[in-house]
Amino acid sequence: MLDKSHLKSTLDKFGQYVVTQSRANLTRQSRNVSNALYQSLKFNSKVSKNSIQVDFLMADYGKFQDQGVKGTKSSARAPQSPFKFGSGRGKKGGLTKGIGKWVRSRGIKFTNNETGRRMTFDQTARLITRSIYNKGLKPTNFFSRPFDLAYEKLPAELVDAYGLDIEGFMNIALKNYGGKEV
């Protein structure tokens, strides 16, 4: 049986690089308020007899943060996004709940221009939610960018790793048949 240790090691390096850089991007872009998305970023790699696989896991809202979301009235913020507010496929009230937590954790309160008084967290959250719903959510590419960069380098590394596995297999096979090592 072919030893897949070099191949597994290369896939693990790929996955670890993507997760590490994605987490760094979240922190750098100040999108790490609750730490939930940061902590949810993980990967699993698997090498089978005829296939290789790397799965990346993250909180559900991570894909919206990464790729952005088109608004109901404008798609200017995320024209390439496959996601759109008001499509009826998302969880009802999810945006409002998330923005409410975000406003409280950051201590954001708007000021009413007419009265000069501070708004409540709920009022501020409602205004921000309405704006995001109508105008959309700009993509951050916190995950896509490191994935693309690592993926460009991956094929050569996989060929090298696979070559090392074949070399090790050939050395074992030749030893078993009394031949010389490669």
C-alpha positions in Angstrom: 0.0 0.0 0.0 1.2 3.5 -0.9 2.3 5.6 2.1 0.3 8.8 2.0 2.1 10.6 4.9 3.8 13.3 2.7 0.5 14.0 0.9 -1.4 14.3 4.2 1.3 16.6 5.6 1.0 18.9 2.5 -2.8 19.0 2.8 -2.5 19.8 6.6 -0.1 22.6 5.8 -2.5 24.0 3.2 -5.4 23.8 5.6 -3.5 25.3 8.5 -2.2 28.2 6.3 -5.8 29.1 5.1 -7.2 29.0 8.7 -4.3 31.0 10.2 -4.4 33.7 7.5 -8.3 33.8 7.6 -8.1 34.4 11.4 -5.4 37.0 10.9 -7.6 38.8 8.4 -10.6 38.8 10.7 -8.5 40.4 13.4 -6.8 42.9 11.0 -10.2 44.0 9.6 -11.7 44.4 13.1 -14.3 41.7 12.5 -13.5 39.7 15.5 -15.8 41.2 18.1 -17.4 38.1 19.6 -14.6 35.7 18.6 -17.2 33.2 17.4 -16.3 33.2 13.7 -12.6 33.2 14.6 -13.0 30.1 16.8 -15.2 28.3 14.3 -12.6 28.3 11.6 -11.3 24.7 11.2 -10.2 22.2 8.6 -10.2 18.5 8.2 -8.0 16.7 5.6 -8.3 13.2 4.5 -6.3 11.0 2.2 -7.9 7.9 0.8 -6.8 5.2 -1.6 -8.1 7.0 -4.7 -8.9 10.6 -3.4 -7.8 13.5 -1.3 -10.1 15.8 0.6 -9.8 19.1 2.6 -13.0 20.4 4.3 -13.1 23.9 5.8 -15.6 24.6 8.5 -16.9 27.9 9.9 -19.9 29.5 11.4 -22.8 29.9 8.9 -22.6 33.6 8.7 -18.9 33.4 7.7 -19.8 32.9 4.1 -21.8 36.1 4.1 -19.0 38.0 5.7 -16.5 36.6 3.2 -18.5 37.1 0.0 -20.8 39.9 1.0 -24.6 40.2 0.4 -26.6 42.2 -2.2 -29.1 44.6 -0.8 -32.8 44.7 -1.6 -32.5 48.1 -3.3 -28.9 48.1 -4.4 -26.3 45.5 -5.2 -23.4 48.0 -5.5 -21.6 46.8 -2.3 -21.5 43.2 -3.4 -22.2 42.9 -7.1 -20.5 39.5 -7.5 -22.1 37.9 -4.4 -24.4 34.9 -4.8 -26.3 36.0 -1.7 -29.1 38.6 -1.5 -31.3 40.0 1.3 -35.0 39.4 0.9 -34.6 36.2 -1.1 -36.7 34.3 1.5 -34.0 31.6 1.9 -32.4 33.0 5.1 -33.4 32.8 8.7 -36.0 35.4 9.7 -34.6 38.0 12.2 -31.0 36.7 12.0 -29.6 39.9 10.8 -31.4 42.0 13.4 -30.4 39.7 16.2 -26.7 39.7 15.1 -26.5 43.5 14.6 -28.2 44.0 18.0 -25.4 41.9 19.7 -22.7 43.7 17.7 -24.1 47.2 18.6 -24.1 46.3 22.3 -20.7 44.7 22.3 -19.2 47.8 20.6 -21.2 50.3 22.7 -22.5 52.1 19.6 -25.3 54.6 20.1 -26.4 57.1 17.5 -27.6 60.6 18.3 -31.0 61.8 17.2 -30.4 64.9 15.1 -33.8 66.5 16.0 -33.6 66.1 19.8 -29.9 65.8 20.3 -30.4 62.8 22.6 -28.7 59.4 22.4 -30.7 56.6 20.9 -31.0 53.2 22.6 -29.0 50.2 21.4 -32.2 48.7 19.8 -32.9 51.9 17.9 -29.3 52.1 16.6 -29.4 48.4 15.7 -32.6 48.9 13.7 -31.2 51.8 11.7 -28.0 49.8 10.9 -30.0 46.7 10.1 -32.3 48.6 7.7 -29.3 50.2 6.0 -27.5 46.8 5.5 -30.7 45.1 4.3 -31.3 47.8 1.7 -27.7 48.5 0.6 -26.1 45.1 1.2 -23.0 43.9 2.9 -19.6 44.5 1.4 -17.4 41.4 1.0 -14.3 41.1 3.2 -12.7 38.1 1.4 -11.2 37.2 4.8 -11.3 33.5 3.8 -11.4 33.6 -0.1 -8.1 35.5 -0.4 -5.9 33.2 1.7 -7.6 30.1 0.1 -6.9 31.3 -3.4 -3.3 32.2 -2.6 -2.6 28.8 -1.0 -4.5 27.0 -3.8 -2.3 28.5 -6.5 0.8 27.0 -4.7 -0.9 23.7 -3.9 -0.7 21.7 -7.1 3.1 21.8 -7.3 3.3 20.9 -3.6 0.9 18.0 -4.1 2.9 16.7 -7.1 6.1 16.9 -5.0 4.5 15.2 -2.0 2.9 12.5 -4.1 6.3 12.0 -5.8 7.9 11.5 -2.4 5.3 9.0 -1.4 5.9 7.0 -4.7 9.6 7.2 -4.1 9.2 5.7 -0.6 6.9 3.0 -1.9 9.4 2.1 -4.6 12.2 1.9 -2.1 10.2 -0.5 0.1 9.1 -2.6 -3.0 12.6 -2.8 -4.3 14.0 -3.9 -0.9 11.3 -6.6 -0.7 12.4 -7.9 -4.1 16.2 -7.6 -3.4 16.7 -4.5 -5.5 18.5 -1.3 -4.8 16.9 1.8 -3.4 16.0 4.7 -5.8 
